[in-house]
Amino acid sequence: MNSIIDTHTHLDRFYHKGTLDTVLEAAVNEGVDRVVTVGTDFDDWDLYGELAKSYQGKIDYTVGIHPCSVNGSWEVASRKIANFWTREKAPVALGEIGLDRFHLSKDESEAEKVFNLQLDAFRAQLEISKKLNVPVVVHSRGAFRECVEVIDDSGMDWTRVVFHCFSEGPGEMKQLMDRGAFGSFTGIITFKNAEPIRDAAKLQGLGRLMIETDAPYLAPMPHRGKPNEPSYLRHTADYCAVIFGSTPSELAAVTTENAFSFYGLE
């Protein structure tokens, strides 16, 4: 079985439930022998750093403030981000960062206030990533246009940007491709109603494809609606091999090479 890498997952829930080793073993049994666990707030950064140190070659990590974690104290947390790159086991990217309109309050005034905080945090973290010269993992939900505008304005090297859980269509994908960025795909691509997402993946092409679980969210078919885990990436990989007219071994090799190149993995 050809090995594949889960380029975006969240291991904190498995760790706190005491099931991490079981989950990782199940993943290896499906050929998923490496994962990138993605930071969302200061609360998980230290844990992920320790996991990456303890599971060398199996777990890599990122640190960043997710837009839904942005609050009045985000600036305090952001000042600690750069310190992680001085550690023996440094993060492989800054993220996930970005903008999220989906979870905003129904109250327009409150929503605008929170979204403006998200914008400030996004801009600040892009500046940190530029100073550190590291890749960026972007979360964009209901705010694709604004995310693109902010990154354009930042002067960030677009070739070091991945929009994780890409859930837009080919028009948005073309905007990323024109700039040199990447879209990464979750189990959503296996859903019956996800034709625009499949079209976007095909437009980007197998040669630039990265795949992820975003576990414990967004389980692919046939596990849709259940808690997701890294082992389920095998379903997404096999599905993508079909839509790209590829063999599973080719898809595994290409997506793994893309992930290693983007994240600078060894």
C-alpha positions as CSV (number, residue, x, y, z in Angstrom):
1,M,0.0,0.0,0.0
2,N,1.4,3.4,-1.0
3,S,1.8,5.9,1.8
4,I,0.1,9.2,1.8
5,I,0.3,12.2,4.1
6,D,-2.6,13.9,5.8
7,T,-1.7,17.6,5.2
8,H,-4.2,19.1,7.6
9,T,-5.7,17.4,10.7
10,H,-6.4,18.3,14.4
11,L,-5.0,15.8,16.9
12,D,-5.9,17.5,20.1
13,R,-9.3,15.8,20.5
14,F,-7.8,12.4,20.1
15,Y,-5.0,13.2,22.5
16,H,-7.4,14.4,25.2
17,K,-9.6,11.4,24.7
18,G,-6.6,9.1,25.1
19,T,-7.1,7.6,21.6
20,L,-4.2,9.2,19.8
21,D,-2.0,6.0,19.5
22,T,-5.0,4.0,18.3
23,V,-5.9,6.6,15.7
24,L,-2.4,6.8,14.5
25,E,-2.1,3.0,14.2
26,A,-5.3,2.9,12.3
27,A,-4.0,5.6,9.9
28,V,-0.7,3.6,9.3
29,N,-2.8,0.5,8.5
30,E,-4.4,2.6,5.7
31,G,-1.1,3.9,4.5
32,V,-1.4,7.3,6.2
33,D,2.0,7.3,8.0
34,R,2.5,11.1,8.4
35,V,0.2,13.9,9.4
36,V,0.4,17.7,9.8
37,T,-1.6,18.7,12.9
38,V,-2.7,22.3,12.6
39,G,-2.8,24.9,15.3
40,T,-5.9,27.0,15.9
41,D,-5.1,28.8,19.2
42,F,-2.4,29.3,21.8
43,D,-4.1,26.4,23.8
44,D,-3.0,23.7,21.3
45,W,0.5,25.0,20.2
46,D,2.5,23.5,23.0
47,L,0.7,20.2,22.8
48,Y,1.4,20.0,19.1
49,G,5.0,20.9,19.5
50,E,5.5,18.1,22.1
51,L,3.7,15.6,19.9
52,A,5.9,16.5,16.9
53,K,8.9,16.0,19.1
54,S,7.7,12.7,20.5
55,Y,6.5,11.3,17.1
56,Q,9.4,12.3,14.9
57,G,8.7,11.6,11.3
58,K,5.1,10.9,12.0
59,I,3.6,14.2,13.2
60,D,4.5,17.7,12.1
61,Y,2.7,20.8,13.3
62,T,1.7,24.4,12.6
63,V,0.9,27.3,14.9
64,G,-1.6,30.0,14.2
65,I,-4.7,31.8,15.4
66,H,-7.8,30.5,13.6
67,P,-10.3,33.3,12.7
68,C,-12.9,31.7,15.0
69,S,-10.3,31.9,17.9
70,V,-9.7,35.6,17.4
71,N,-10.8,37.6,20.4
72,G,-9.7,40.7,22.3
73,S,-6.5,39.0,23.4
74,W,-5.3,37.8,20.0
75,E,-2.4,40.2,19.9
76,V,-0.9,38.8,23.1
77,A,-1.0,35.3,21.7
78,S,0.4,36.4,18.3
79,R,3.5,37.7,20.0
80,K,4.4,34.1,21.0
81,I,4.1,32.7,17.5
82,A,7.7,33.4,16.3
83,N,9.1,31.8,19.5
84,F,8.1,28.4,18.2
85,W,10.6,28.7,15.3
86,T,13.4,28.8,17.8
87,R,12.5,25.4,19.2
88,E,14.4,22.2,18.4
89,K,11.3,20.9,16.6
90,A,9.9,24.0,14.7
91,P,6.5,24.3,13.1
92,V,6.3,23.6,9.3
93,A,3.9,26.5,8.6
94,L,2.0,29.3,10.2
95,G,-1.7,28.6,10.3
96,E,-4.4,28.1,10.2
97,I,-5.2,31.8,9.8
98,G,-7.8,33.7,7.7
99,L,-11.4,34.9,7.7
100,D,-14.7,33.2,8.6
101,R,-18.1,34.8,8.0
102,F,-20.0,31.6,8.5
103,H,-19.8,31.6,12.3
104,L,-20.4,35.3,12.8
105,S,-23.2,36.6,15.0
106,K,-26.6,37.4,13.4
107,D,-26.3,40.8,15.0
108,E,-24.7,42.9,12.2
109,S,-22.9,45.3,14.5
110,E,-21.3,42.5,16.5
111,A,-20.5,40.6,13.3
112,E,-18.7,43.6,11.9
113,K,-16.8,44.1,15.1
114,V,-15.6,40.5,15.1
115,F,-14.8,40.4,11.4
116,N,-12.6,43.5,11.8
117,L,-10.7,41.7,14.5
118,Q,-10.3,38.7,12.2
119,L,-8.9,41.1,9.5
120,D,-6.4,42.6,12.0
121,A,-5.3,39.2,13.2
122,F,-5.0,37.8,9.6
123,R,-2.9,40.8,8.5
124,A,-0.6,40.6,11.5
125,Q,0.0,36.9,11.1
126,L,0.8,37.3,7.4
127,E,3.5,39.8,8.5
128,I,4.9,37.3,10.9
129,S,5.0,34.6,8.3
130,K,6.9,37.0,5.9
131,K,9.5,37.8,8.6
132,L,9.9,34.1,9.4
133,N,9.8,33.2,5.7
134,V,7.4,30.3,6.3
135,P,4.4,28.8,4.4
136,V,0.9,29.9,5.4
137,V,-2.3,27.7,5.8
138,V,-5.4,29.8,5.1
139,H,-8.9,29.2,6.4
140,S,-11.5,30.9,4.2
141,R,-15.2,30.4,4.8
142,G,-17.7,32.8,3.3
143,A,-14.8,35.2,2.7
144,F,-12.8,34.1,-0.3
145,R,-12.7,37.5,-1.9
146,E,-11.6,39.3,1.3
147,C,-8.9,36.6,1.9
148,V,-7.4,37.1,-1.5
149,E,-7.5,40.9,-1.1
150,V,-5.7,40.8,2.2
151,I,-3.0,38.4,0.9
152,D,-2.5,40.5,-2.2
153,D,-2.1,43.6,-0.1
154,S,0.3,41.9,2.3
155,G,2.9,41.2,-0.4
156,M,3.0,37.6,0.8
157,D,4.7,35.1,-1.7
158,W,1.6,33.4,-3.0
159,T,3.5,30.2,-3.9
160,R,3.8,29.7,-0.1
161,V,0.0,29.8,0.5
162,V,-2.4,27.0,0.6
163,F,-6.2,27.4,1.0
164,H,-7.0,24.4,3.1
165,C,-10.4,22.6,2.8
166,F,-10.9,24.3,-0.6
167,S,-14.7,24.4,-1.1
168,E,-15.1,27.0,-3.8
169,G,-15.5,26.5,-7.6
170,P,-13.2,26.6,-10.6
171,G,-13.4,30.4,-10.8
172,E,-11.9,30.9,-7.4
173,M,-9.4,28.2,-8.1
174,K,-8.2,30.0,-11.2
175,Q,-7.6,33.1,-9.0
176,L,-5.3,31.0,-6.8
177,M,-3.5,29.4,-9.7
178,D,-2.9,32.8,-11.4
179,R,-1.2,33.8,-8.2
180,G,0.7,30.6,-7.7
181,A,-1.1,29.4,-4.6
182,F,-2.5,25.9,-3.8
183,G,-5.9,24.5,-2.8
184,S,-6.0,21.5,-0.6
185,F,-9.0,19.1,-0.6
186,T,-10.9,17.3,2.1
187,G,-13.5,14.6,2.1
188,I,-16.0,17.1,0.8
189,I,-14.7,16.2,-2.7
190,T,-16.4,12.8,-2.3
191,F,-19.8,14.3,-1.6
192,K,-22.5,13.9,-4.2
193,N,-23.3,17.6,-4.4
194,A,-19.6,18.7,-4.7
195,E,-19.3,18.9,-8.5
196,P,-18.0,22.5,-8.4
197,I,-15.3,21.4,-6.0
198,R,-14.3,18.5,-8.2
199,D,-14.2,20.8,-11.1
200,A,-11.8,23.1,-9.2
201,A,-9.6,20.1,-8.3
202,K,-9.4,19.0,-11.9
203,L,-8.6,22.6,-13.0
204,Q,-5.7,22.7,-10.5
205,G,-4.6,19.3,-11.7
206,L,-3.1,16.3,-10.2
207,G,0.4,17.8,-10.3
208,R,-0.5,20.4,-7.7
209,L,-2.9,18.3,-5.6
210,M,-2.8,18.1,-1.8
211,I,-5.3,16.2,0.3
212,E,-6.3,16.3,3.9
213,T,-8.9,15.1,6.4
214,D,-9.4,18.2,8.6
215,A,-10.2,15.5,11.2
216,P,-12.3,15.3,13.3
217,Y,-14.5,17.2,10.8
218,L,-15.7,16.5,7.3
219,A,-15.4,12.7,7.0
220,P,-15.5,11.5,3.4
221,M,-17.9,9.0,2.0
222,P,-18.8,6.4,3.2
223,H,-18.3,7.9,6.7
224,R,-20.0,11.2,6.0
225,G,-21.6,12.6,9.2
226,K,-19.4,10.6,11.5
227,P,-16.3,11.9,13.4
228,N,-13.4,11.9,10.9
229,E,-9.9,10.6,11.5
230,P,-6.6,10.5,9.5
231,S,-7.2,6.9,8.4
232,Y,-10.2,8.0,6.4
233,L,-7.8,9.9,4.1
234,R,-7.5,6.6,2.2
235,H,-11.1,7.0,1.0
236,T,-10.4,10.6,-0.3
237,A,-7.2,9.4,-2.0
238,D,-8.9,6.5,-3.8
239,Y,-11.8,8.7,-4.9
240,C,-9.4,11.4,-6.2
241,A,-7.4,8.7,-8.1
242,V,-10.6,7.8,-10.0
243,I,-11.6,11.4,-10.9
244,F,-8.0,12.1,-12.1
245,G,-7.8,8.9,-14.0
246,S,-4.8,8.0,-12.0
247,T,-3.6,4.9,-10.2
248,P,-3.6,5.0,-6.4
249,S,0.1,4.7,-6.3
250,E,0.6,7.6,-8.7
251,L,-1.8,9.8,-6.7
252,A,-0.1,8.9,-3.4
253,A,3.4,9.7,-4.8
254,V,2.3,13.0,-6.3
255,T,0.3,14.3,-3.3
256,T,3.1,13.3,-0.9
257,E,5.7,15.0,-3.0
258,N,3.6,18.1,-3.2
259,A,3.1,18.1,0.6
260,F,6.8,17.6,1.3
261,S,7.7,20.4,-1.0
262,F,5.1,22.9,0.3
263,Y,5.8,22.2,4.0
264,G,9.6,21.7,3.6
265,L,9.4,18.2,5.2
266,E,12.3,15.9,5.4
